[in-house]
Amino acid sequence: MMAEGRFREDLYYRLNEVAVRVPPLRERLGDPVVMASFFLRRFASEYGRPIRGFASAALAAINDHPWPGNVRELENRVKRAVIMADGTLLSTADLGLSAQEEEARSLGIRAARARAEREVLQMALAQTGSNLSKAAKLLGISRPTLYDLMQQHQIGLDA
């Protein structure tokens, strides 16, 4: 708008004191699973549905999806799945997502271990509603170890 002369440049710089960049969901590793769990609890409560969580394939699909519609796409998919699902666990079909092809993943042992560790951490956090004490207990590790693993796998504490 400034380039078109429809917004005063001096006013823009006066209002733009602090610019905060919020990365898209696809760049925030671990956040899609934690946010999906939040939305699931919220909508299951709001609509009185007996949905308890996600199937493990659904968690992997949530984690692997690029989320072009960002958080709103995630929220809408979970809401629709909670309303329409027949079972107590949401599947990839309920979410309208497809499971990623295993062939596309790296077969290196380090990459496979890291992927498995990250997925288990995300599932524990999703199951416990991001309660770190409960997640650590569920995983059979100490809280400091959980913090270290979350940092190593870039799973945010702020979700």
N, C-alpha and C positions, 0 to 999 in steps of 0.2 A: 504494500500500500504506500510505503514511503517512496518507492521508485516511481509510482504512478502519480505522486503528489497528493494522495488522498489522506495521508497521515503525517503529521508534523514530526520531523526527525528529532528535534529537540525534546519533544514530549515522549517519544519512544525511549530515548536514553534516560530521561528523568524517571520513567516508570520501570525501566529494565535494570534495576539495581542488582538483583541477584537472579541469575539464570540457573535453573536446575534441570539437568538432563536426566530424564527417566528412560532407561533403556527399554526397548520392547521386550515382551515376554520371552521371545525366542532366544534372547541373549542372557536371560537370568536363569542359569542352571539351577534346577531343583525347585524353583518357584512354581512352575505349573502344577506339580503334584500337590504341594502344600496349599496352594490357592484352590485347587479343585476340591480338596478335602474340606476346606472352609466352606465353599459354596455348597457342597453336598450336605454338610451338617445344617447349614442355614435353610436350604430348601426342603430338606426332609422334615425339619421341625415346622417350617412355615406351612407346608402342605399336608402334614400328618402322615407321611409315608414311612414305611418300615425299612428304609434303605440304610444298611450298616456301613458300607464302604465300597471299595473298588476291587474287582478281580485283578490279579497280578498282571495279566496281559493288558488290562485297561490302564493300569498305572504306567506300564512301559510305553503304551501308545500315547498317553498324555505327555509323557516326558519327551518322546520323539517327534511329536507333531510340531510343525513350524509356527503355528498360531498366527497366520496372516491377519486375523481379525483382533489380535491381541487379547487383553483380559476380557473384553466383552464377548468375544467368541467363546472363550473358555466358560465364562459364566452362563451363557445361553445354552451351550451344549450340556452342561451339568444340570441346569434347570430342566431342560427338556427330558433328559434321561431320568431324573428323579421323578418327574410327573408320569412318564410313560412306562418305566421299567416294571417288569412283573416280579422279579426276584428281589433278594435282599442285598445282592452285590451288583454293582453296575459293570457291564461288560463293554468291550470295544464296540460291539454292535449297538448297544444302548446309547453310546456317545457319538455314534456315527463316524468312528475312526477305524482305521485298519491297522492291524499289528504290523510292525516293520519286518521286512524280510530279514531273516537271520543271516543270509548270505552277504548282505551289504555290510555287516558288521566285521570289524577286524577280528581275525582269529588268533592274534598274538596273545600269549598267556597273560602278560601284564595288562593289556587293554581289557581282556575278558574279566580279570580279577577286579580291576578298577570299576568296570561297568556293573559287575555284580554287587560290589560294595556300595556303590552309589545308589543302586536300585533298592537295596535292603535298607539303607539309611532313609531314603525317601518313603518307603513303605512304612517303616517304624514311625517316622514323623507324621505321616498321614493317619495311621491307625490311632496315634495318641493325641491327635489334634495339636501337634507341634509342642507338646509338653516334653521338655528336654529330660526331665527326671524320669518320667515314665518311659520315654524312648530308650534312654540308656539302660534302664532296668530290663526292658523288653529284649534289647540286644545283648544283654549280659556283659556290658562294659561300664566303665565309670563315666561320670559326666565330663571330666577333662578329656578323656579319650574321645567321647562323642564330639566335643568342641573341636578337637584336632582333626577328626575325620570330616566334619562338616566344612572346616576351613580348607582341608586338602581337596575336597570335591566341590568346593565353591557352592555349598548349599547355605543360603542366607539364614541368619537368625531373626531377621526382621519380619518374616512372613507370618 
